[in-house]
């Protein structure tokens, strides 16, 4: 239900806006890598403006995702360490429980 709501309320209007943006910005725009000589044809691309906008959006998403992933690295490391500690404690409790069960059986045999 939540996924359907999210699809209808967020993604459908977003898709409409992006399609309208692409249709409205079909004209060619120059993208140059040489700020000192913008007319240099070797370092200038002529692309539709919507391609440049979508490329900038995609690059921003990728860079932001990488930055977030790197920033959260310490938390993932801490979660791994605590998971290992929890597994060690579970194993220790399991060993203690089996040892206690064995001792309990031995005591019942001695008393019987």
MODELLER restraints for C-alpha pairs under 7 A, 6 or more apart:
rsr = mdl.restraints
at = mdl.atoms
rsr.add(forms.Gaussian(group=physical.xy_distance, feature=features.Distance(at['CA:21:A'], at['CA:50:A']), mean=6.82, stdev=0.5))
rsr.add(forms.Gaussian(group=physical.xy_distance, feature=features.Distance(at['CA:22:A'], at['CA:50:A']), mean=5.04, stdev=0.5))
rsr.add(forms.Gaussian(group=physical.xy_distance, feature=features.Distance(at['CA:25:A'], at['CA:48:A']), mean=6.86, stdev=0.5))
rsr.add(forms.Gaussian(group=physical.xy_distance, feature=features.Distance(at['CA:25:A'], at['CA:49:A']), mean=5.44, stdev=0.5))
rsr.add(forms.Gaussian(group=physical.xy_distance, feature=features.Distance(at['CA:25:A'], at['CA:50:A']), mean=5.43, stdev=0.5))
rsr.add(forms.Gaussian(group=physical.xy_distance, feature=features.Distance(at['CA:26:A'], at['CA:48:A']), mean=5.19, stdev=0.5))
rsr.add(forms.Gaussian(group=physical.xy_distance, feature=features.Distance(at['CA:26:A'], at['CA:49:A']), mean=6.17, stdev=0.5))
rsr.add(forms.Gaussian(group=physical.xy_distance, feature=features.Distance(at['CA:26:A'], at['CA:50:A']), mean=6.45, stdev=0.5))
rsr.add(forms.Gaussian(group=physical.xy_distance, feature=features.Distance(at['CA:27:A'], at['CA:48:A']), mean=5.23, stdev=0.5))
rsr.add(forms.Gaussian(group=physical.xy_distance, feature=features.Distance(at['CA:27:A'], at['CA:49:A']), mean=6.20, stdev=0.5))
rsr.add(forms.Gaussian(group=physical.xy_distance, feature=features.Distance(at['CA:28:A'], at['CA:46:A']), mean=5.88, stdev=0.5))
rsr.add(forms.Gaussian(group=physical.xy_distance, feature=features.Distance(at['CA:28:A'], at['CA:47:A']), mean=5.09, stdev=0.5))
rsr.add(forms.Gaussian(group=physical.xy_distance, feature=features.Distance(at['CA:28:A'], at['CA:48:A']), mean=4.21, stdev=0.5))
rsr.add(forms.Gaussian(group=physical.xy_distance, feature=features.Distance(at['CA:28:A'], at['CA:49:A']), mean=5.96, stdev=0.5))
rsr.add(forms.Gaussian(group=physical.xy_distance, feature=features.Distance(at['CA:29:A'], at['CA:46:A']), mean=5.56, stdev=0.5))
rsr.add(forms.Gaussian(group=physical.xy_distance, feature=features.Distance(at['CA:29:A'], at['CA:47:A']), mean=5.50, stdev=0.5))
rsr.add(forms.Gaussian(group=physical.xy_distance, feature=features.Distance(at['CA:29:A'], at['CA:48:A']), mean=5.76, stdev=0.5))
rsr.add(forms.Gaussian(group=physical.xy_distance, feature=features.Distance(at['CA:29:A'], at['CA:49:A']), mean=5.45, stdev=0.5))
rsr.add(forms.Gaussian(group=physical.xy_distance, feature=features.Distance(at['CA:30:A'], at['CA:44:A']), mean=6.44, stdev=0.5))
rsr.add(forms.Gaussian(group=physical.xy_distance, feature=features.Distance(at['CA:30:A'], at['CA:45:A']), mean=5.64, stdev=0.5))
rsr.add(forms.Gaussian(group=physical.xy_distance, feature=features.Distance(at['CA:30:A'], at['CA:46:A']), mean=4.68, stdev=0.5))
rsr.add(forms.Gaussian(group=physical.xy_distance, feature=features.Distance(at['CA:30:A'], at['CA:47:A']), mean=6.57, stdev=0.5))
rsr.add(forms.Gaussian(group=physical.xy_distance, feature=features.Distance(at['CA:31:A'], at['CA:44:A']), mean=5.47, stdev=0.5))
rsr.add(forms.Gaussian(group=physical.xy_distance, feature=features.Distance(at['CA:31:A'], at['CA:45:A']), mean=5.05, stdev=0.5))
rsr.add(forms.Gaussian(group=physical.xy_distance, feature=features.Distance(at['CA:31:A'], at['CA:46:A']), mean=6.36, stdev=0.5))
rsr.add(forms.Gaussian(group=physical.xy_distance, feature=features.Distance(at['CA:32:A'], at['CA:38:A']), mean=6.02, stdev=0.5))
rsr.add(forms.Gaussian(group=physical.xy_distance, feature=features.Distance(at['CA:32:A'], at['CA:43:A']), mean=5.62, stdev=0.5))
rsr.add(forms.Gaussian(group=physical.xy_distance, feature=features.Distance(at['CA:32:A'], at['CA:44:A']), mean=4.11, stdev=0.5))
rsr.add(forms.Gaussian(group=physical.xy_distance, feature=features.Distance(at['CA:32:A'], at['CA:45:A']), mean=6.24, stdev=0.5))
rsr.add(forms.Gaussian(group=physical.xy_distance, feature=features.Distance(at['CA:33:A'], at['CA:43:A']), mean=5.43, stdev=0.5))
rsr.add(forms.Gaussian(group=physical.xy_distance, feature=features.Distance(at['CA:33:A'], at['CA:44:A']), mean=6.41, stdev=0.5))
rsr.add(forms.Gaussian(group=physical.xy_distance, feature=features.Distance(at['CA:34:A'], at['CA:43:A']), mean=6.30, stdev=0.5))
